[in-house]
């Protein structure tokens, strides 16, 4: 992958959410290209993944010696066709059962 021409734009960015209705507009290939791009720039991501466990994985940041877990979910009813499951790529669906476990 070529280095992005606008890398300076991403210098301030450390975390992005992928739990949105456009992350799979270009299919799995577009998603993996996005992940490769973010990894190259050392940008953490959350909210989508290769399966439900990956999609729900938090990003942990430390602020003033306090650890904070960031989570990102996508609207279940509006975007249910994008939801990850145990064996398929997708976004983390906003379900009560997931929030209840937090």
N, C-alpha and C positions, 0 to 999 in steps of 0.2 A: 504494500500500500504506500502510495506517495504521501509525504508529509502534507498536512493541510496548508493551503496558502494563507488561511486566515487564523493560524494557530494562536496569534496574540489575543484573539477574541476569547479563546478558551483558557487562557492563563489564569483567569480568576475563578474558573469553574472547577469544582472538586467533586460534585455529586449531581447526577441528573436522574429524573424519574422517567421510566419508559412505560409506565402504566397509563396509556392513553389510546385513543381509538385510531391512531395512525401508525403505530409502531410496526404493524405487519402489512402496511400498504404495498410494500415491495416483496411480500412473502418472507419465507424463512431466510432466503439469501440476503434480502435487505436488512433483516434483523441482525444476522451474523456480521454483515459488513459494518453495521452500527456498533456492535459490541467490539469488533476488532479496532475500529476507529477510537472508541472511548478507551480501550485498553492501551493503545499506543500512546495516548495522551495522559495515561494514568488517572482517568476520571472514573470514579465509582458510579455504579448505576444500580437501580432497584426497580421493582414493580413489574418486571417481565423476565421470562427465562425459558429454559429448555423443558421444564416441567413445573408443576405447582410448587414443589419445595424450593426450586431455584427462584421462581417468580416471587415467592413470599419472603425470601431471605432478606433480613434487614441489613442496612449499612450502619455500622457502629462508629460514632465519632466521639472524640474526647474533647470536652470544652471545660477549661479551668478545672482539670482533674475530675470531672464528672462525665461518665459515659452516657451517651444518649443513643438510643436505637431509632433509626429512621425507617419508616415503612411507607409503602406506596401501593394503593389499590385502585382498580378501575371499576366504574359503575357496572354492576352485574346485569341489571335489567336492560340497559341501553346497548351494552357491548358484549353480550353473553357469547357471541360467536368467537370472541377473542380470548376467552378464558382458558388458561392453562389447566391441565389435569395431570394425572400421575405419569402419563407417557407422551404428552404433546406440548409443544411450545405454546406460549400464550402469556397473557397478562394475569396479574394477581387479582381475582375477583373480590369485590367488597362484599363479603358475606358475614352475617352476624356470628356464625360459628367460629370464624377466624378471629374476629375482634374480641369475642368472648374469651378466647384463650390467652389473650395478651394480658 
